[in-house]
Amino acid sequence: METINPLTKNAASSIHVKVKSDKAIPDVIAKISGLQTGFKVLKWEDYAGIVRSLTDSFNIINVILTIIDLFDRRHYGFHRNLH
């Protein structure tokens, strides 16, 4: 990655923290967030929601493309019948 973006040298793009109890999560998030400004701290549920949202978006695009394909086929059949 350093050859693509030299600013990533000695830098982490993410860290994963395992806690013994879910009750500790807010304290851990607060401590990590307080280490440096600009940190974005997400729980695994946040990532799961992002992935679900992306999947839903792709499903919607697939439905739209299927409808367009069906319309084009019917449109082509209509023109073929006219000639």
C-alpha positions in Angstrom: 0.0 0.0 0.0 2.9 2.3 0.7 3.8 2.4 -3.0 0.3 3.6 -3.9 -0.1 6.0 -1.0 3.1 6.9 0.9 1.1 8.5 3.7 0.0 5.0 4.8 3.5 4.1 6.0 3.4 3.2 9.7 -0.4 3.8 9.7 -3.4 1.6 10.3 -6.6 1.8 8.3 -8.5 -0.1 10.9 -8.1 -1.8 14.3 -10.3 -4.5 15.8 -10.9 -4.7 19.5 -12.4 -7.7 21.3 -14.1 -7.0 24.6 -15.2 -9.4 27.3 -18.6 -7.8 27.8 -20.9 -5.7 25.6 -21.2 -3.4 28.6 -17.5 -2.3 28.0 -18.1 -1.2 24.4 -19.1 2.4 25.2 -16.1 3.0 27.4 -13.7 1.4 24.8 -15.3 3.5 22.0 -14.9 6.7 24.1 -11.2 5.9 24.9 -10.3 5.1 21.3 -12.2 8.2 20.0 -10.3 10.4 22.5 -6.9 9.2 21.3 -6.9 11.5 18.2 -9.4 13.7 16.5 -10.8 12.4 13.3 -11.1 8.7 14.4 -14.2 7.1 13.2 -15.3 4.3 15.5 -17.8 1.8 14.3 -19.3 -1.3 16.0 -19.7 -4.5 14.1 -23.4 -3.8 13.8 -22.6 -0.6 12.0 -20.5 -2.5 9.4 -23.3 -5.1 9.1 -25.7 -2.3 8.3 -23.4 -0.9 5.7 -23.1 -4.3 4.0 -26.8 -4.8 4.2 -27.4 -1.4 2.6 -25.0 -2.1 -0.2 -26.6 -5.5 -0.8 -30.1 -4.0 -0.9 -28.8 -1.4 -3.4 -27.5 -4.1 -5.7 -30.8 -6.0 -5.4 -32.7 -2.9 -6.4 -30.4 -2.3 -9.4 -30.9 -5.9 -10.4 -34.7 -5.5 -10.3 -34.5 -2.3 -12.4 -32.2 -3.9 -15.0 -34.6 -6.9 -15.2 -37.6 -4.6 -15.8 -35.7 -2.7 -18.5 -34.7 -6.0 -20.1 -38.3 -7.2 -20.1 -39.5 -3.9 -21.5 -36.9 -4.0 -24.3 -37.9 -7.6 -25.2 -41.5 -6.7 -25.4 -40.7 -3.5 -27.4 -38.6 -5.5 -29.8 -41.4 -8.1 -30.3 -43.9 -5.3 -30.9 -41.7 -3.7 -33.6 -41.1 -7.1 -35.2 -44.8 -7.8 -35.4 -45.5 -4.5 -37.1 -43.1 -5.2 -40.0 
